[in-house]
Amino acid sequence: MLEEILNDYLAGLDQGGKTLISENIEIVKNLGINVTPFGEEFIKIAAFEVETDVVTMSAIISYALIDKQMLSQAVSENKFNAEVSDILKGLLRIPEFNEEKLKEQNENHIQLLVTLSGDVRVIIILLIEHLVKIRHLKDINDPESYKNAVEVQYLYSPIAHRIGLYKIKTEMEEDCLKFFEYSTYRSIADKLQIKKDERDEYIKAFIEPLKKKFETSGLKVSIKGRPKSISSIRQKMKKQNVDVDGIYDLFAIRVIIDSKPENEKTDCWRVYSLITEEYKPNPYRLRDWISVPKSSGYESLHTTVIGPGGRWVEVQIRTERMDEVAEKGLAAHWKYKNGTDGQKGGNIFTRIREAIENPSSEEGKSSMEKKALYSDEIYIFTPKGDLIKMRKGDTVLDFAFTIHSQIGSKCTGAHVNGKFVPIKHLLQNGDTVNIVTAANQKPSEEWIKIANNLRIKNRIRRIIETTNNRTAELGKDIVRQKLEQSSLAFNDVNVLKIVKFFNLERAVDLYQRVGEGVIDPHKVKVAITSDSQTVATVSEEKKHREAQTDDTADYLIIDNLETLGYTFAKCCNPLPGDKIFAFVSAANGTKIHRYDCPNAKNILTRFPYRVINAVWKKDASKDLINAVIKLFGIYDIGISKSINDVLTNEFHVHIRSFSLSEEAGGKFSAVLSVNLFGEAQLTKLRERFKRLKNIEKVE
């Protein structure tokens, strides 16, 4: 049987190919052939279903027929052709995969496989090997069958899809469905069989008027109707949450054109025109993979039209050459790579690697997403499943502002496909993005560089300008209060003195710095009564206060501005221990409110720029401190929320910054910068984090 397979394969080769294969077979015979039904089927698929090139075929013959230990020794002794030897080395490097880890991190495993293999032809061989294995699965309780099925479902079927081996991909998916969900598979298969006559009649009615149009136009075409794969139907059932009877497009029509190479594109669009004259198309379902083929080499024109009875029908339009490439994937390029397949002069192996490593990613994408693969548009999913149209090069920050300016202004990062990333992370077509925000976050000049969208850049500029104006307005009110508390007039003369004292140019610069807390309001009086005293910033004042022990000090720390005058709001009468904030008004000075005050919601919503953080000094340690905490542990999609809940809901601390990164091996590291009330609270927070699930280390 093996000899017949090899003879049939050799008969189709040129002399150079025959020589290479014959020499390789001779080496294999001398090493000792281990002929098994598995090996024979392996070689037969490679020779007649996938149609690999002769170098790959030589490696397959060796890999399928020689014991692994003997093969490894023969490779190390350089018994094979150098190119064949390199492929075999790649095959021998592939490790055993853990099924459960493979389920959790299949994308990482795909990247690992590409790295280890060295030559993409190794991956083609592995696909054929696992196709044989999936055809001979036993019971689900058989450990070897279960392992093979998991590897195919999570590793090899996605790879087959990416490189255009759609026939292999479909067979793998169907066999996995049959293995893992046999009753579901059987139910769909039985219903399809029952509907076969009805389906055939509908296809006949759909095709009939088209035949006449094609004949009149002089085009030579063949039209096929085919049912969708059971695995594809199952995916639609899950997505739409319906039974088989609820899936209307259970079949597709394929129009294959006998066309000369130079007329292929023109003929395909002529057929499209004739079909859409007869049946109304859905413009959002047009897929043009003729103008720009997929990375796998796939070329076809897809459209969806309304057929008889108002039913949607998918139509695929392609030439005979395109159909062969579509059926056999990139492997067919070995036949056409010197022809006119639209990929002339390209390196087919490079394209295969790119298709695997960068699944643009067609894997798991909806048809709407695929529309964007070769355009400037990308589609991003919200956590609720809504699609937002963006452009290539857009970042997490662009997306946050696209959702809403308030979300964008508070954005600190995002979970993209479950992984936390910073605001500058570039989005890819089909990403699912969940924006993370923080109440204390605000736009900066750096954000203008991070944003890709010009409209978003301008929006950020406007927000920064507005924020600066509000900060200046707040600073102006503080300066007015300090002057009035000192029985000094708030006028141009006094303000100009203060401006000159701080070596500033304009009054607005003074107000801006006071509003930001850069200039201590306590020095306003000093500034107008002295021309020589050294300017004290907030930080310097704080150092001075640390050296004093004044029992008559204020009850409050107001954003580190302890000397800012204040009164307690009568509407809520705050007491030590209450959660409070300071509100600066031009008419009534600075008022201290409780956060649960009846007026708090209105104040915080309408005048957030006039709100200053305030805490009770008596209930805190000596000073408010800033702590940087590093957490390490096992990554889980909910870990970010768990950490945030501890900080905000349990300890009620001010988060200055928070970043989390997923590390290799399913680990993560996080860096937190928080304001705490002394070492005692830091110790409590550290011990609480140690008890948190999945946290292994706290620094």
Secondary structure, DSSP 8 states (H G I E B T S, - for coil): -HHHHHHHHHHTS-HHHHHHHHHHHHHHHHH-----HHHHHHHHHIIIII---HHHHHHHHHHHHS-HHHHHHHHHTT-S-HHHHHHHHHHHH-----HHHHHH-HHHHHHHHHHHH-SHHHHHHHHHHHHHHHHT---TT-HHHHHHHHHIIIIIHHHHHHTT-HHHHHHHHHHHHHHH-HHHHHHHHHHHHHTHHHHHHHHHHHHHHHHHHHHHHT--EEEEEEE--HHHHHHHHHHHT--GGG----EEEEEEE---GGGHHHHHHHHHHHHHHHS-B-GGG-EETTTS--TT----EEEEEE-GGG-EEEEEEEEHHHHHHHHHGGGGHHHHTTTTSS-TT--HHHHHHHHHH---S-TT--HHHHTTTTSSEEEEE-TTS-EEEEETT-BHHHHHHHH-HHHHHTEEEEEETTEEE-TT-B--TT-BEEEEE-TT----HHHHHH---HHHHHHHHHHHHHHHHHHHHHHHHHHHHHHHHTT---SHHHHHHHHHHTT-S-HHHHHHHHHHTSB-TTHHHHHHH-SSS---BHHHHHHHHHT---TT--SEEETT-TTS--EE-TTT---TTS-EEEEEETTTEEEEEETTSTTHHHHHHH-GGGEEEEEETTTS-SS-EEEEEEEEEE--TTHHHHHHHIIIIIS--EEEEEEEEE-GGGEEEEEEEEEESHHHHHHHHHHHHHHSTTEEEE-
